Amino acid sequence: MKQTVAATFVIFLTAGVAAPFALAQDTERPVLTVDDCVKCHDAAPQAIESAGGKHKTEVTCIDCHEGHPPRNTDIIPQCSKCHTGEKHFELEGCMSCHTNPHTPLKITLADNLTEPCLTCHTDQIDQLKQNLSKHTEQSCTTCHTAHGELPSCTNCHTPHSEDMVQADCLSCHKPHMPLQVTYPDDTPSKLCASCHQTAYDLLMANTSKHHERSCADCHKSQHKMIPKCQDCHGVPHPEDMMKKFPTCGECHGIAHDVTK
């Protein structure tokens, strides 16, 4: 009988000691830090270090991944956990463009993609729709094969002259409204000559003061803007003469060759 009581007491005592110990093991686990993460996970930290953007500078591993298997299994967060408040963030399938959350700005674009681009690039789509051209018919990724990439016009378009470069194209043509040709006042006439060679040659051979002017001096800012002679010259002849010859060109010919 004494042996039975003693054994029972030992079992009870052991259980009483073991229960708090097990509870302590369950509740007093060490808190994980980033230094712990990198002991096993080397690829993700390297990616973040190289191109993590704000995922590198403003958050840590623990901010996104709360806990660790097997105790915590649902540790891959939804993008919407942090990214809220903008129309762009309402799109489904974030990972279709942002394929690696550790390098979020290395964006991979699918072929024939347009709709998702419009949530951010609203000015560009407005220009395309309001200024119809063959560019309007293309998807965004026809030209922009990678996010942030600015393609060369000459990938598709033949230059007007052999010496033209990309900067020359953009001085007149805006990519999303290419037929609305505009240019700065200091555009060199030689650039205009790549399309308007005959007019340029006449102007260069002219002995009048027009020879000293650039194309952009008269054809200001916008392509196909034809000025009136009176804009610069006023009414230079007596009224009777102007009645007899109402247009300047009846005597002076074209503006590029006024002496003939």
Secondary structure, 3 states (H helix, E strand, C coil): CHHHHHHHHHHHHHHHHHHHHHHHHHHCCCCCCHHHHHHHCCHHHHHHHHHCCHHHHCCCHHHHCCCCCCCCCCCCCCHHHCCCCCHHHHCCCHHHCCCCCCCCCCCECCCCCCHHHHHCCHHHHHHHHHCCCHHHHCCHHHHCCECCCCCCHHHCCCCCCCCCCHHHHHHHCECCECCCCECCCCCCHHHHHCCCHHHHHHHHHCCCHHHHCCHHHHCCCECCCCCCCHHHHCCCCCHHHHHHCCCCHHHHCCHHHCCC
